[in-house]
Amino acid sequence: MKTQNIYFNPFLMLLWKEIRRYCKVLVQTVVTPGINSSLYLIIFGVSLGGSIDVGLEVPYLAFLISGLIMMSCLNNSFANTSSSIISGKFSGDLEDLKVVPLSKQQIIWAMCLGGITRGLVVASVALTVGQIFYYSQYGEFMEIKSPFSLAFFLLGGALAYAKLGMFVAFLAKTFDQMSAVSAFVLQPLAFLGGVFFSLNNLSPFWQKISLFNPVFYLINGVRHSILGVSDVPPLSAAVVTVLSLVIFHVLVLVTLSRSEFKRW
């Protein structure tokens, strides 16, 4: 009966379609990010971690794990919605949404919730891999200081980036443009957002630049939730998370209203 309800509910059907889409290629969508996280941990956390001091009185391996969790979550939430839109734009799938009984808000939320599930799955993989590395190094598992705060920042960050993925994909006219935004804008923001370094390790100039990077606050929100320490107050990270959600939602809603799923 529940399965039948999914097929008769357009919102749930669209959500289920988004989830099934990345489940069909789990090696690409889940296994590969897990391998990437392992490589980062081996190279930076294990090999170089003993010689790096971030000045927050926590092992560098734990510092790195918390950053990788959020970076994996953001990247995969963005990738899921953006790839769905950009591929549907050229295959004609988006045209079908014009005739289904769904409002623009329902379309946005269904696709974003699909992106969130992928982001959280990959974040869970990164956390599991990180715990294995941490246990192998210190003989104990890494304690999570605030699980509720961790859930807030992961959900908020994943939702914000899922909406950003939709916005960018609606504007992009080709796959190359989509890839360019990811490579030259999003990846630098993530790597410069404090995944591998603390604000204390930067010069005063770059410290000020980092404070304008929203990803910096998202990563530090997760870091404070797991380790109890961060470069910025958790309240500031929470405010930036909420603002990002609101801004990206307005952007994607306006873009969706103007595009009306017309192909470029």
Helices and strands as residue ranges (DSSP letters): H 2-8, H 10-23, H 26-26, I 27-31, H 32-40, I 41-47, G 49-51, H 60-91, H 93-96, H 104-138, H 147-171, H 175-181, I 182-186, H 187-191, G 199-201, H 204-210, H 214-227, H 234-259
